[in-house]
Amino acid sequence: MQERSPDHIPSPAMPPPPAPPASDTPVSETGKKAKAGKRRKAAKAAKQVGPDAPGARKGKRIWLAVAGVVLLAGGAVGGHFLTDPTRSDEYVALSDESAQRQTQLEKSQSDYNAMKTDYNKLSAGIYDREKKVGEREDAVAAAETAVKARETAVTSAEAKKAANTITDGTWTVGKSISAGTYTTTTDVGSSCYWGIYRSGSNGDDIIENDIPGGGRPSVTISEGQDFKSSRCGKWEKQ
């Protein structure tokens, strides 16, 4: 047997509520029907309780309308109080920097176009000058070729003339001079002397000689002979 604490005292039991007094008044048939109709309406209303009940649908529509109004009002108020990003310092700074870069880009493009135009002009000028220089070089080369040709012709003519010209001295025909008829280029003086000798005779075997004393004498010489001219000037082969 468990001992109880002396402080634990059970509470006294509460008496039951009094029963409602019984009605001695009899209920009429009409009252009974009215009560039955009220009970049927209450049962019908109880069945219609839920999201599809007429009252619930009407309340739902009211709640949605109120929520829409609240959302619209909140959006308007929020839009009024939100900061416009295009007015921020960062946005303005970026816009200015972008504009400056665009200006620099346009200036760079303009400078490039100007430089390209100058380059094209310089290139065209250089091409024209190089073309003219090339033409002058070709002309100079052609002139040099012509000069060389003339020099060659002159040299050849001079060589030929020299081969066909006799000056003072003793010459062996066929070796030093060619055979043929020669005439002095100018009139001779009284001291002019010419002689034709047999080759190798050292002037001892005279074939022909003369002291013309004037005019332009002529001689005909052949191979195997020596020809001597003294103070007669130049003789040219005819």
C-alpha positions as CSV (number, residue, x, y, z in Angstrom):
1,M,0.0,0.0,0.0
2,Q,1.6,3.3,-1.1
3,E,1.5,6.1,1.4
4,R,0.0,9.4,0.3
5,S,1.5,12.7,1.1
6,P,-0.4,14.5,3.8
7,D,-0.4,17.6,1.6
8,H,-2.4,15.8,-1.2
9,I,-6.1,16.4,-0.5
10,P,-8.5,15.3,-3.2
11,S,-10.8,17.9,-4.7
12,P,-14.5,17.5,-4.0
13,A,-16.6,16.1,-6.9
14,M,-18.6,18.6,-8.9
15,P,-22.4,18.0,-8.9
16,P,-23.8,17.2,-12.4
17,P,-25.7,20.1,-14.2
18,P,-29.4,20.2,-13.6
19,A,-31.5,18.6,-16.3
20,P,-33.6,21.0,-18.3
21,P,-37.1,21.2,-17.2
22,A,-39.5,19.1,-19.1
23,S,-42.0,21.0,-21.2
24,D,-45.5,20.3,-20.3
25,T,-46.8,22.2,-23.4
26,P,-47.8,19.8,-26.2
27,V,-46.2,20.4,-29.6
28,S,-48.7,20.9,-32.4
29,E,-48.5,19.3,-35.8
30,T,-47.7,22.6,-37.5
31,G,-44.8,23.2,-35.1
32,K,-43.5,19.7,-35.8
33,K,-43.6,20.3,-39.5
34,A,-41.8,23.7,-39.1
35,K,-39.1,22.1,-37.0
36,A,-38.7,19.3,-39.6
37,G,-38.3,21.8,-42.4
38,K,-35.6,23.7,-40.4
39,R,-33.8,20.4,-39.8
40,R,-33.9,19.6,-43.6
41,K,-32.6,23.1,-44.5
42,A,-29.8,22.7,-41.9
43,A,-28.9,19.3,-43.3
44,K,-28.9,20.7,-46.9
45,A,-26.7,23.6,-45.9
46,A,-24.4,21.2,-44.1
47,K,-24.0,19.2,-47.3
48,Q,-23.2,22.3,-49.3
49,V,-20.4,23.4,-47.0
50,G,-17.0,23.4,-48.9
51,P,-15.2,25.2,-51.8
52,D,-18.2,24.7,-54.2
53,A,-20.8,26.1,-51.8
54,P,-22.5,29.3,-53.0
55,G,-21.2,31.3,-50.0
56,A,-17.7,29.9,-50.4
57,R,-17.6,30.8,-54.2
58,K,-18.8,34.3,-53.5
59,G,-16.2,34.7,-50.7
60,K,-13.5,33.4,-53.0
61,R,-14.4,35.9,-55.7
62,I,-14.3,38.7,-53.2
63,W,-11.0,37.5,-51.9
64,L,-9.5,37.4,-55.4
65,A,-10.7,40.9,-56.2
66,V,-9.2,42.2,-52.9
67,A,-5.9,40.4,-53.6
68,G,-5.8,41.9,-57.2
69,V,-6.4,45.4,-55.8
70,V,-3.7,44.9,-53.2
71,L,-1.2,43.6,-55.8
72,L,-1.9,46.5,-58.1
73,A,-1.6,49.0,-55.3
74,G,1.6,47.4,-54.1
75,G,3.1,47.4,-57.7
76,A,2.2,51.1,-58.1
77,V,3.7,52.0,-54.8
78,G,6.8,49.8,-55.4
79,G,7.3,51.3,-58.8
80,H,7.0,54.7,-57.4
81,F,9.6,54.1,-54.7
82,L,12.0,51.9,-56.9
83,T,15.1,53.8,-58.1
84,D,15.4,54.3,-61.9
85,P,18.7,52.5,-62.9
86,T,19.3,54.9,-65.8
87,R,19.6,57.7,-63.3
88,S,22.3,56.1,-61.2
89,D,25.8,57.4,-61.1
90,E,27.2,54.1,-62.3
91,Y,24.9,54.1,-65.3
92,V,25.7,57.7,-66.2
93,A,29.5,57.1,-65.8
94,L,29.2,54.0,-68.1
95,S,27.2,56.0,-70.6
96,D,29.8,58.8,-70.6
97,E,32.6,56.3,-71.0
98,S,30.8,54.5,-73.8
99,A,30.2,57.9,-75.6
100,Q,33.9,58.8,-75.2
101,R,35.0,55.4,-76.6
102,Q,32.6,55.8,-79.5
103,T,34.0,59.3,-80.2
104,Q,37.5,57.9,-80.0
105,L,36.6,55.1,-82.3
106,E,35.1,57.5,-84.9
107,K,38.2,59.7,-84.7
108,S,40.4,56.7,-85.1
109,Q,38.4,55.6,-88.1
110,S,38.6,59.1,-89.5
111,D,42.4,59.3,-88.9
112,Y,42.8,55.8,-90.5
113,N,40.8,56.9,-93.6
114,A,42.9,60.0,-93.9
115,M,46.2,58.0,-93.5
116,K,44.9,55.5,-96.1
117,T,44.1,58.3,-98.5
118,D,47.6,59.8,-98.0
119,Y,49.2,56.4,-98.4
120,N,47.4,55.7,-101.6
121,K,48.5,59.1,-102.9
122,L,52.1,58.5,-101.9
123,S,51.9,55.0,-103.4
124,A,50.6,56.4,-106.6
125,G,53.2,59.1,-106.7
126,I,56.0,56.6,-105.9
127,Y,54.7,54.3,-108.7
128,D,54.6,57.2,-111.2
129,R,58.1,58.3,-110.2
130,E,59.4,54.7,-110.4
131,K,57.8,54.4,-113.8
132,K,59.4,57.6,-115.0
133,V,62.7,56.6,-113.6
134,G,62.4,53.2,-115.3
135,E,61.5,55.0,-118.6
136,R,64.6,57.3,-118.1
137,E,66.8,54.3,-117.3
138,D,65.5,52.6,-120.5
139,A,66.2,55.7,-122.5
140,V,69.6,56.0,-121.0
141,A,70.3,52.3,-121.7
142,A,69.1,52.8,-125.3
143,A,71.3,55.9,-125.7
144,E,74.3,54.1,-124.2
145,T,73.6,51.2,-126.6
146,A,73.4,53.6,-129.5
147,V,76.6,55.3,-128.4
148,K,78.4,52.0,-128.1
149,A,77.1,51.1,-131.5
150,R,78.3,54.4,-132.9
151,E,81.6,54.0,-131.1
152,T,81.9,50.5,-132.5
153,A,81.1,51.8,-135.9
154,V,83.5,54.7,-135.6
155,T,86.2,52.5,-134.1
156,S,85.6,50.0,-136.9
157,A,85.7,52.8,-139.5
158,E,88.7,54.4,-137.9
159,A,90.4,51.0,-137.8
160,K,89.5,50.5,-141.4
161,K,90.6,54.0,-142.2
162,A,93.8,53.5,-140.3
163,A,94.4,50.3,-142.1
164,N,94.0,52.1,-145.3
165,T,96.0,55.2,-144.4
166,I,99.8,55.6,-144.8
167,T,101.9,58.1,-142.9
168,D,105.5,59.0,-143.1
169,G,107.7,55.9,-142.8
170,T,108.6,52.6,-144.5
171,W,105.9,50.0,-144.7
172,T,105.7,46.4,-145.9
173,V,102.8,45.8,-148.2
174,G,100.6,42.9,-147.1
175,K,101.9,43.1,-143.5
176,S,101.9,46.7,-142.3
177,I,99.7,48.1,-145.1
178,S,97.3,46.6,-147.6
179,A,97.9,46.5,-151.4
180,G,96.1,49.1,-153.5
181,T,96.1,52.6,-154.9
182,Y,96.8,55.4,-152.5
183,T,96.4,59.2,-152.8
184,T,97.6,62.0,-150.5
185,T,94.8,63.7,-148.5
186,T,96.3,67.2,-149.1
187,D,98.6,68.8,-151.6
188,V,102.2,68.0,-151.0
189,G,105.1,70.4,-150.8
190,S,108.4,70.4,-152.8
191,S,110.1,68.3,-150.2
192,C,107.7,65.3,-150.5
193,Y,109.4,62.0,-151.6
194,W,108.0,58.6,-152.0
195,G,109.6,55.3,-153.2
196,I,108.6,51.7,-153.9
197,Y,111.2,49.0,-153.2
198,R,111.4,45.3,-153.4
199,S,110.7,43.9,-149.9
200,G,113.8,42.9,-148.0
201,S,116.2,45.0,-150.2
202,N,116.6,47.7,-147.6
203,G,115.9,50.3,-150.2
204,D,118.6,49.2,-152.6
205,D,116.2,47.7,-155.2
206,I,114.1,50.7,-156.3
207,I,111.0,49.8,-158.3
208,E,109.7,53.4,-158.5
209,N,110.1,56.7,-156.7
210,D,109.3,60.4,-157.3
211,I,109.5,63.9,-155.9
212,P,106.2,65.4,-157.1
213,G,106.9,68.9,-155.9
214,G,103.1,69.7,-155.4
215,G,99.6,68.5,-156.0
216,R,98.1,65.3,-154.7
217,P,100.2,62.4,-156.1
218,S,98.9,58.7,-156.3
219,V,100.8,55.4,-156.1
220,T,99.9,51.8,-156.6
221,I,101.6,49.2,-154.4
222,S,101.5,45.4,-154.3
223,E,102.5,42.6,-151.9
224,G,106.2,41.9,-151.9
225,Q,107.0,45.5,-152.0
226,D,108.0,48.2,-149.4
227,F,106.6,51.7,-149.6
228,K,108.4,54.7,-148.2
229,S,106.9,58.2,-147.7
230,S,108.7,61.3,-146.4
231,R,107.2,64.7,-145.8
232,C,104.1,63.9,-148.0
233,G,101.5,63.8,-145.2
234,K,98.8,61.1,-145.2
235,W,98.0,58.7,-148.0
236,E,94.5,57.1,-148.2
237,K,93.5,54.0,-150.1
238,Q,91.1,54.7,-152.9
